[in-house]
Amino acid sequence: MAIQSSEAIVLNRIPLGDTSLLVTVYARAFGKVKLVARGARRSKRGTASLLQPYQVITVYFNHRTNRELQQLSKVEAGPYFRQIGEDLTKVAYASAVCELVNRLVLGEEPGEALFGLIFRTLEAIDRQSAESCEMLFWRFQIEFADVYGTGPEFTSCLGCGERPEETSVCFSPALGGILCRDCQAQDGEAMRISLGTARLLSRVRELPLENLTRLKPVRTSRREIQRAIRAFYLFQMDDGRELKSLKFLESIEEDSRERRQ
């Protein structure tokens, strides 16, 4: 078979032997692909530096169907997100985007929509302030679920279809949305969030990326959103493990709080 090529975003890489790398990418034309980059760690052409998570590249490989690992033939640099690499908070959120895709996309599922979503999110993280990255990541998680048709519902009650008017509602990670007071018995383990938080999440989904910074969530809403989205995704993951990137982010924030004290 002839060599195939595709624009791709690096999701993960791990050492393979003494000189090689096993690189997982999301390729525009092929979906999630695992590539063996032989000798990449000793290459004088800077191959290893191009194969870092969240880098956009063009990969060339001999695509063999029904084969888990593909042999990387050549790699070329694509758009470079310079500002991400200069800020630890941006690195953490960009890595979380890639880690989430790597964890939940199981195989080769070509998808222009998902590739575009990953690219737009990384571009926004690179361009916007570090303070806006959390909302950008919320938006990514909601849209990521939307792409697969499992996006959570924050506007209407899943039970009766009405828009709640009470001051608080319940969010059900298992059912994937909010429940009003009359329907909350449908999931006894649903978590309570304010109606304002639910409406804020609807705004996060609807606003253009460049306008997300207009939203100023109060601390209570911020914590409720963190809990709700995290619980939703932990329910989607078979192993129930937290994202390593977010744990890294928590350590950065903890160090920052200690320095301010």
N, C-alpha and C positions, 0 to 999 in steps of 0.2 A: 504494500500500500504506500502511496506517496506521502511525503511529509505534509502534515496539516499544520496550520497556524491559527492563532486566535489571540485577541486581546484578553488579558486576564488580570485578576487581582490576587495577590498572594494572601492566603489565609493563615498558613502555618508552615513551619519547617522544623525538621529535627535532623541531627547528624545521622549519617548512615555510613558505617565503617569508619576508616581513618580519614578519608578525603572527600566523601560524597555527601549529598543532602537528599532527604526525602521531603519534597515540597508539595503542599496541597494548595491548589489555586481554584478560583471560580472563574472559568473561561466563558467569555461571551457566547461562543459557538458550541460549547460542549457541556457547560455546567461544572460541577465539582470534579476535578481531576487530580490524581496523585501522580507526581512526576519524580523520577529518579534522575538527579543531576550528578552524573559521575564526575569526580575530580573537581567539583565546584569549589571546595574549600581551599584548593591549592592553585586554582586558576589565576593566571596573571592578568586576565582580562576583566577582573572585578565581577565575575559571575555571582559570587556569594553575596555581594553587596546589593545586587539587583533582586535577590530572592529573599528579601526581608518582608515580614508581614506588613500589610496595607500598601505595598508598592504596586503600581500599575505597570504591567510589562506586556510584551508580545512573546508568546511561547511558540516554539516549533518542535513538533514531536511526531513520531510515527504512531498514529492512533490505531490501536488494536482493540476491537470490540471484545467484550467479555473478559477483559484483562484488567486486574485491579491496579497494577502499576504500569505507567507508560514511561518510555525513555525520552528524556529531554534532549533535543538535538542542539537547539540554540535559543538564546533569550536576548531580547532587545528592550532597552529602557523605554518607558512611556511617560505620561505626565507625572511630575514629581511634586509631592506634597511637602514642601520644605518646612513650613511652619509647624507641622505636626511633630517632626523630629526635634524641634527646639523647645518643646513644652511637655513635661511629664504627664500633666493632666490630659493633654490632647493624645499623647501616645497611649495612655490607658484606655480612653474611649474608642480610639481607632482600633486598638487591639480587641476591645470588647465586641465591636461590630464584626470583626473577622472571626473571632472565636465563636460567636453565636451562630453565624452561618456555617462554620465548620462542624459545630455540634449537631445542628438540626437538619442540614441538607445531607442526605445519606448517600447519594450516588450521583451519577451523571444525569442531571435534569436541566437541559439547556433552557435558559430563561432570560430574555432580553430585559424583562421588567426587573428581575432581581439584580442583574448586573448593573443596570442603571441606578437602582436604589442604593446599592453599595457605593458606587462611584459618587453619586450626588452627596451622600452622607459624609464620605471621607473628604470631599471637596469643601463642604460646609464646615466641617471640623477644622480643616486647614485654614480657611478664610476667616471664620468668626472667632470671637474671643473665647478663652478657656472657660469663662463663666457660663457661656451658652451651650457648652458641650453636653451637659446633662439633659437639657431639653431636646437637643438634637438626637441624643441616644434614645430618649423616650419615643420621639417621633419615628426613629428607625425601627424600634421594636414593634410599634403599632403597625407600620406599613409592611414590615416583614411578614407579620401574621396575616395582613390583608392579602398579600401576594398569594398565599397558600389557602385563602378562603376561610381562615379560622380567626380573623381579626376580632378582638373583643368589642362588645357593644356598650357604649357609655351614654347614649342618648335616651333610649327607650327601655322599659323593663322587659326582660326576656320572657317573663311569665305571661303578662297581660298585654304587652305591646304599647302600653300607655307611657307618657312622659311623666316621671315622678315629680311631685311638687313639694314633698316633705323635705325637711332640712337635711336628712341623711338617707342613704340607701345602702344596700349590701352589694358587694362585688364578689361574684363567684368565679374563681379561677377554673373550676371544673366545668361550669356551664359556659364560661366565656363572656360574662357581661354582668350588668347590674340587675338587681331585683328590688322592687318597691316593697313597702311595708306589708302589703297584703300577700305578696308572692314569696317573701323571704324564706318561708318554710320549705321551699323546693330544694334548698341547700343549707342544711344546718351548720355547715362549716364556712359559709361565706363570711367575708370580713366587712365590717362597717366602714364606710367612707362618707364624707360630707357630699351633699348634692353639688356644692361648689367645686369640689375636686373632680367629680364625674364630668361636669360641664367644662372644666379646664382641660381635661383629657380629650374631650371632643374638639376643643379649639386647637390643641396640639396636633391633632390629626388633620385639621382643615386648613390651617394657616400655611402660606408659602414659607419655605425654610428660612428665607432672609428676614421674615417678620416674627419668627418665634421669640426673638429677644424682647419683643413688646410685652410678652407675658411675664408677670412678676409673681410667681407663686409664693404664698406665705409659707412659713416653716411647716405648719401642720399639713397643708396640702402637699408639700414636697415629700414629706415622710409617707403620707398615704399613697401617693403615686408610686414611690419607690417600692413600697410593700406590695401594692396591687400588681404592678407589672412583673416584679420579681416572682411573686407567687404564681402568676399566670404562666410564665415560662418554665418555672420549676415543674409545674404540672405537665408541660409538654415534653420534658426531658425524662427519659426512662430511668436514668441513674440519679436524678434529683440533686446533682452537684451544682454548686454556685459557679459562676464564671470566674476563672482565675484573675482575669483582667480587672474585674470589679473589686476583688479582694486587694489587688495591688493599689487600686485607686483609694480604697478605704485607708490603707496604710499611709498613703501620701497625705490625705486629709488629716489623719490623726497626728502625723508629724507636724503639719502646719499649725494645728490647734495648740500643740505643745510649745511651739516656738512663740506663739502669740501670748501665752500665759506668763 
